[in-house]
Amino acid sequence: MADPADSLLGRKLGPVTISRRIGGGGMGAVYLGRHEGLDKDLVVKVLPKDFASDPVRLERFRREARACAALDHENVVKVHGCGSSEDGVHYLLLEYVKGKNLEEILKERGGPLHLPEAMGYVRAIAAALAAAHQAGLVHRDVKPSNVLVSDEGAVKVADFGLVREPERSCATPDTAPRLSISRPGEILGTPHFLSPEQADGRKADARSDLYSLGVLFFNLVTGSRPFTAATPAQVLVRHMVETPPKPSDLVPGVPAAVDATILRLLDKDPEKRHQSAGELLAELERLPLAGHPSGPARRARAVVAVVVLAAVAGVASFVLLRERGQGTPLPEEGEDRPAGTLESPPVISARAKVDALRLRLSKFDSGEATRAGQVTAELLAFLEREIEKNPDPEEVRAILDELDRAIDRDGMLDAFPLAKLQSKRKIEELREQR
């Protein structure tokens, strides 16, 4: 992909030396560079020089820098700096996420994802949007290609170039006049994932992002999009006037509750959607996740069953040495968390870590040949890192709870009743020792 004639290759922009070009989009070229001070690779997004003379494009570029800098969240790509060279090259330094985006993952799978895996992605994206919305930011371009999944399973929302933000700036003086990045009636975003109000040229808000997330959720669960057409304009019209099909009509086995959540996200009326990402997160926790496995995912469940049982037994010895404590109880059978319940940071962190673990293990349903021992080593390393070396007993208990919930509510071991029973007993023993 690198162009030998590219004038930026080998050049230093701020603290980073450009090594190769890795992509590009409507807002500029994307490079990989080395930050010697941090001793790490960073992504360098460069605004084309002819764009830099356009105040609207320049403002969008600056807004991405401000939007990312304003957010410090594990599911948002981190910004490491921004600036411009003496000859007018405007650049943004971003965290390098080595892995794939969701669009690439969907193409590789060639069909719907296993429901627990899809839910893990959606929860991570919703958590990122909740942080953005709380800061007053609206992404306006939520789609699979803007969601990065690292080789370790971390999920990061990227490309805030179309974000709408409050009146503040870290790239220009506070007293500088603000420039609108959209004009009345202008449509910004990607047609297949655009909300009806955006398609109609109206103002987008947090609920518009949730509509786009609903399209993405539909895409992950069914392997297709709710609306397709011959032209982008026809797609926009369908978003505005047509009712989407139920996911279960396309993929039998999708639970009715999942259908209802997705269709609520895709309601034409923003007032009838979830009113916040936090509300959506609370509802996601109550959804049934058993069933709906793809063919490869069934094989993955067998691998995960062996891994969880072996790993839990393997770490029992070092967990027993930890101090005793009162575990956090799980809800009783059939009991849901109240909608809108605020969760503590350790619980939120534990859920993100277990989701990342589940995503790492899910790579084995893509047909990769591997030995169960390799997968067991992956989980053992996770438990050693997150339990044995974790100084926060509350987070440790929360991680054990999330592992337990992955078995009870996500159906991870439903096909293996004996393994499920033995794993449950082991986890309960570990909780008692805490």
N, C-alpha and C positions, 0 to 999 in steps of 0.2 A: 504493500500500500504506500510505502514511502516513495517520494519522488526525489531522485538524485539531484534534480535541478532546483529543488525547493530552497529558497534563499535563507530560510530560518534554521535549516539543519546545521547543527554544530554551533549555533549562535547562543549567546547568553542573554536571557531576559530576566532582569532582576537577579535573584540568587540561583536560578535554574538554567542548566545547559540543555538545549533541545537535542534529543537523540534521534527521534523518528516520528513520522506522522502516523497516527492511528485512526483517524476518522475526520468527519466534518459534518456540518449541517447548515441550516439556514442562518445561524448566528455566528458562523466562522469555522476555521480549521481547528482540529484537535491534535495535539502532539503529546508525546511522552518525553519527559525531561528528568534530569537528575539534580536534586537539591543536595549539594555537597555538605552544607551545614547540618541538615537533618539526616543525611546519609540515607535517603530514600527517594524512590521515584514519585513524581507528581504528574498529574495531567495538566497540560498548559492549553487553555482555550484562547485562541487568538482571533480578534475581530479583523476581518479584511480591511485593508487601508481604504478602499473605496467606500466601505460601510462606515468607517470612522468619521467621514465627512457628513454623514446623515445623522442629524441630531436624534431622530427617533430610534434608530438602530443602536446608536451609542448609548442612549439612555436605557434601552433594554439590557444591553451588556452590563452596564453599571448596576442595574437593578438585580441582576443575577448575583453579582458580587455581594451586594448589600443583603439580599435575601438569605444567601448561604451563611454569611458572616453572622447574621442575626440568630441563626439556629444552631444550637449545640445539642444534637440528638443522634443517638446511635443508628437511626434509620435514615439519616440525611447525609449526603456526601458533604464532607467538610471542606471549607475553603481555607487555604493557607496564605492567601494574599492576592492582591491585584495591583496593577500599575500600568504605566506606559513608558515606552522608550523615548529617547530624544528625537528619533525620526518618526514618531507617531504610531508605533505599534502598541495597541492596547491588548493587555493579556490578563488572564485570570488563572490562578494556581489552585488546583483542586486535588483532593484525595484521589489516589489511584486505586481503583477497585479491580483487582485481578480476578476475572471470572467471565460471566456472561450476563446479558440482559434477558428479561423475561420473554421478549419476542424471539430471541434465539433459542431459548429453552423450549418454547411452544413449538417452534419449527422442528427441533430435534425430536420431540416426542411424537409429533404428527397426530395429535389427538388430545383429549382432555387430560388434565392432571388428576392424580388421586386427590380426593377431597381434603384430607388432612393437610397435604402439601399445599394445595391451593389456599386453604384457610391460613396457613402460616404466612404465606406471602401477603394475603389481604390484610391480616392483622398488623403486620409490620408496616405496610403502606399507610393504613389508617392511623397508626401511632405517629408516623412522620407527619401526616396531614394535621393531626390533632395539635402537634407542636407548632406547625406553621400557622394554623388558624388562630391559635392562642396568641401568637405574635402579630396577628393582623394581616397575615400573608395568605394569598390565594394563588395556588400553583397555575391553574388554567390549562395545563397540558399533561394531565395524568394519563399515561399509556404504557404498555409493556416495555417499549424500548427505552423508557425513562426510568425503569426500575432495574437496578444492577444487583446481581447476586454473586458474591465472592466465592472463590473456591472453597472457603471455610463455611459457607452458608449464610453469611451476613447479608442482609437485605438493605439496600440504600436507594432512596429516591433522589434522582438527579435532574439536571436541566431546568433550573428555575428561571430561564430566560424570558418567559412570558408572565412572570409573577406580578400580581398587583399588590402593592405594599402601602403602608402608611406614609405620611409625609415626613420622611427622615432620610438621612444619608450618611454613609461612612466614606463615600468616594468623592463627594462634593461638599462645599461648606454648607452649614445649616441655613445660612441666609441666602443661598443661591436659589433662583426661581426653579420650580419643579416643572417638568415637562411630561405631559400625558403620553404614554407609549401606545395608546390606541385612539382612534378617531371615532366619532359617532357613527354607529352602524358597521364598523369594521369587525370582521370575524378573525379571531386569533385562536389557534389551537389546531388539532388534528381531527378531520371530519368524522372518522369512525368512532372517536371517543369524546365527541363534543356534546355538551348538554344542550337541550332545546333552546334555552335562553341565550346561550352563546351562538348557536346556529342562527338565531333570529337577530343577532347583533345587539342584544341587551346586556346589561351589566352582569358579570359573573360574581358569585360570592362563594362561601365555603361549601354550600350545598351543590354548587356546580361541580366542584372537585369530587364530591361524593357520587354524583351521577356518573362522572368519568370512571371512578373506581368501580361503580356497578357494572359498567361495560367491561372493564378489565376482569372483574370477578366472573361475569358471564363467560368471557373468553377462556379463562382458566378452567372453568368447570365443564364447558361444552366443547372446547377446541375450536369454536367459531365465534363470530361476532353477531350481535342481535340484529344489526342492520347492514346490509351490503347493497350495492347498486353499481351501475356502469360508470357513473361519474360522481365526483365529490359532492356536487350540488344535489344530486338525487339522494345521496346518503344523508345530507343535512335535512332535507325535506322529510325523510322517513323518521329521523330523530324527533322532528317537531310534531308529526301527525299520526304515526303508527304505533300500535301497541306491540311491545316485544313479545316473542314467544316465551313460554316457561322453559327454563333449562331442562326440566325433566321430560319435556316433549322431544328434545333432541338427544338426551342421554338418560334412558330409563335408569332409575335407582337413585337419582338426586332427591334427597329428602324434601318433603313439602315445605318444611321450615326454611330450607336454603332457598327454594324457589321464591318464597314470600319475601325474604330479605333482599334478594337480588332485584325482584320486581319493584319493591318499595324504593330501592336506590334509583331505579330507572323510571320513576313516576315523572310525568311531564310537568307536574306542579311542584315546585320546590318546597311548598308548605307541607306536602304530603310525604316528602322524603325524610330520612333521618335528619334532624336539625343540627347535628354536630358529629364530628368524628368520634368523640367520646361516647355518644349514644350508640353509634354503630358498634364500637368496640364492646360495649356491654352486651349488645344483642348477639354478637359473634360468639361470645363465651357461652351462650345458651343453646347454640345450634348443635344438632346431632351430627357427628362426623363419621359414624360407622357406615359401612356399605360404600357403593359407588367406586370400587377399585377398577382401574384399568388392568389389562392383562399383565403388563410388566409390574404394576404396583402390587399385584398379588404375590409375585415372587419377592418383592421388596419386603412385604409383611413377614414372610417366612424368615428372611435374613434378620430383620429387626427383632423378631421374637427371640431368636437365638442370642442375639447381641445383648438385649436388655437383661435376659435371665443370667447370662454368663457374667456380664459386667456388674450387676447388682451383687451377685455372690462374691465376685472378686474383690470388691471394695469394702465388703463388710468389715474385714479385719482392721483397716485403718480408720474407718468411721467409728468403730467401737472405742477408739482411744480418745475421741473428742469429748468435750465437756457435755454433761447432760443438760437438757433444756426441754421446755414445753413446746411441742410441735404445734404448728398452725393447723387447726382442724379443717378438713374439707367439708363442703356442704353435704348435708344428708342426701340420700338417694332421692332424686326428683326435685331437690331444692335448688333454686337458681339464685344467683347474686341479684340483689335489687338493682334495677336499671338506674344508672347514674351514680352507682357507688364508686367513690374515689379510692383507688388502690395505692398502696405505699410504693415508694421507689424500689425497695427490694423485690416486691412482687412483680412489678413491671419489668425489672431487669431480669428476673428469673424466667419469666415467660419468653422474653426475647432470646435468652440463651438456649432454652429448650427448643424453641422454634428453629433457631439456627442449627442446633444439633439434628433436629428432624430433617431439615433441608439437606444437611450434609449426607445423612444416611439415605435420603431419597435418590441420590445420584445413582444408586445401584439398581434402580428400576429402569434405567435407560439402556440396559443390555450389557453393561460392563461386566467382564468376567473378573471375579474377585473371590478371595477366600473369606470364610466367616471370621477367621482369626484377624484379618486385616480390619474388618468392620468392628470387631470386639476391641481391638487396640484403639480405634477412633473414639469409641465411647468411654473406654477406660481413661484415656488421656483427658477427655472432657471432665469426667468425674474427679480425677486427680486435681485438675486445674481449678474446677469450680467448687469442690467440696474440701479436699484435703488442704488446699492452699488459700482457701477463702476465709478471711478474718471476720466476716459478717455472719453470725449465726442465724440471723433472721433471713438473709438471702439464701443460705444453705437449706433451711427448712422449706423456703418457698420453692427452691429447685426440686427438692424431693416431692413436694406437692404437685408441681407441674408434671414431673415424670409419672406420678400416680395418675394424674388426670389424663395424660396422653394414653394411658392404658384403658381407663374407665370410660372416658367420653369420646376419645378419638378412634376407639376400636382397634388399636394397634395390635392387640393379641387376640382378637375375637375368634380367629380361625384356629387358635391353639389353646383350648380351655385349660389344660393342665399347666402349660407354661404361664398362662395368665394368673392362675391361682397361686403358683409358686412365687411368681414375681411380686404379686400383691403382698404375700406374707413377708417376703424379704424387705420390701420397702417399708412396711409397717414396723418391722424390727429396727430398721435404721432410724425411723422417726422416733421410736421410743428411746433409742440411745442418745438422741439429740437432746 
